[in-house]
């Protein structure tokens, strides 16, 4: 039995593993990185840009001409929603948690959805992605106890779980929006054809 169901699934898992490696490799540096990343003065600009990106992504996801265009639109919409959420958080460290773990959740979710589409059997890829991401966050927080001036912070763990929900719900919400837009466009098209007769 093959470990991966497709080349796409293998690539997604490789990206997720690389992101986990990056997250864990910065354990000792994360406070310094967080202090310089996404400073508060950029919060309003990030919120405005995030909103514009979210709308553009939803539009592309709804009317994309190909599956790849719709997938890109879904990813762009999720990135916009994440930028909005990060702009609303006051702590730079919490923003980094949101970004890291939302991206990880989105990757895990995409890999599990690919596996479910190819092989079947996985009934709740969204829930599985949230749980897997939360477990990585728990490992991250637990390892911090080994570093000087670092502690296990339940608040950071909460942000990791919130990011997992955002990273999974963002693409799912964009897919739902895309389905609704397609249904609306199909119904409108049928109504126009019916009115012409």
N, C-alpha and C positions, 0 to 999 in steps of 0.2 A: 504494500500500500504506500502510495506516494505521500510525502509530508505536506506538500502544497498541491492545491487543485489546479492552479494555473500559474503562468509566468507573472500575471498581474498580481495575484495574491502573494507570491514570493517577493516581488518588488515592494509591495506595501509593508509586509512584515520586516523587510530589510530596513526600510525607512523608519519604522517604529522602533526597531532595535537600535538604530543609529541615534534616534532622538533620546531614548533611554540612556544610552552611553553618554551623550552630551549632558543630560540632566545630572547623572551621577558623577561625571568628571568635574563638574563645577561645584560640588558640595562644599569644598573649602572656600570657594570664591564667590558664592552666590550673593552674600550680603553686599560685597563691594560692587558686583555687577548690577544688583538691584538698585543700589544707590545712584548709579549713573544712567540706568535704563528707564525710559519713559518718565522723565521728571514731571512734576505736577504742572508746570507751566504749559506742557503740551496736551493736557487733558482735554481742554475744550476743542482744540484742533483735531485731536484723535476722535472725539465724539462726533464731530461734524463729518470728518472723513469716513469714519465707520458707518455712519448713516447713509452717506452717498454710496459707499461700496456695497452695503447691504442691499439697497434698492437696485443698483446695477446688477448685482449677482442674481437677485430674485427675477429680474426682467430676463436676463440671459437664460436662467434655469427654466423659466416658463415658456419662452419662445425659441429656445435654441434649436438650430437646424439639424443638429446631429446629437448622438448620445454623448460624444466627447464635449461638445459645447454646453450641453445641459449639466454634465458633471463639473465642468469648470465653473459654470454659473453657481452651482450648489456650493462649491468650495469657496468661491468669492463671497457669496452671501454669508456663509459661516464665518469667514474672516472679518467681514464687516460687523456682524453681531458680536464677535469677540472683541473687536476694537471698541465698540460701544461699552461693553461690560468692563473692559480694562480701564477706560476713561473714567468710569464711575467709582472705581476703587481708589481710596486715598493713599494707600501704602504702595511704594514702588515694588517692594518684595512680593506683595500679594498680586500685583499685576504680572510679575514674571511667572508666578505659579499659575495664574489663569491662562497665560499664553502657552506655557510649556505643556500643561496637562490637557488643555482643550485640544491642542494639536495632536497630542498622543492619543487621546480618546477618539478623535476623528480618524486617525490612521488605523487604530485597532478596529473601530467600527467598520471601516471600509474593507479591511481584510476579512473580518467575520462575515460581512454581507456577501463578499465575493465567494467565500467558502460555502455559505448557505445556498447561494445561487447555483453553484457548480455541483455540490454534493448533496445538499439538503440536510435535514436533520437538526440544524440549529434553529430553535424556535424563537429565541429572543436575542438577536445579535446586539441590539441596543443595550439591553440590561447587562449582557456579558461584557460588552466594551466598557460600560461604566464601572463594573466590579473590577475588571482587570486593571483599569487605569487607577482606581482607588487603591488597589493593592500595591501598584508601583509607587504611588504617593506615600503609602504607609511604610514601604521599604525605605524610601528616600528620607522620610522624617526619622525613622528608627536609626538609620546610619549616621544621622547628624549628631547623635549622642557620642559618637566616637571622635568628633572633631572638637578642638578647643574653642571656646566661646560660642558653641552651637548647642542647641537643646532640641528635644522633641517638642514641637509646638502644635498642640491640637488645632489651633486656629489655621495654621498652614495646611494641616490635613483636611480641614473643612473646605478651604479654598481649592485644594486638589480635587475633592469630590465635586464641588460646584463646577469646576472647570471640566471635569469628566462629563457632567450632565450637559453643560453648554456645548462641548465638542461633539457630543452624540446627538443632542436635540437640534443643533443648528442645521446640520445636513438633513436630518429627518424632516424638520420643518420646511426646509427649502424644497425637498422632494414632495411633501404634501401640497405646498403652494403650487408647484409645477403641475401636479395632477389636477388640482382644482382649476388652474388656468386653462389646461388642455380641455377639461370637461366644459368649461364655460365657452371656449372658442368653438368646440364641436357643436354645442347646443345652439350657439349663435349662428353658425354656418347652416345647420339644419333649418333653423327658423327662417333664415334669409332665402334658402332654396324653396321652402314651403310657401313663402309669401310670393315668390315669383311665379308659382304655378297657378 
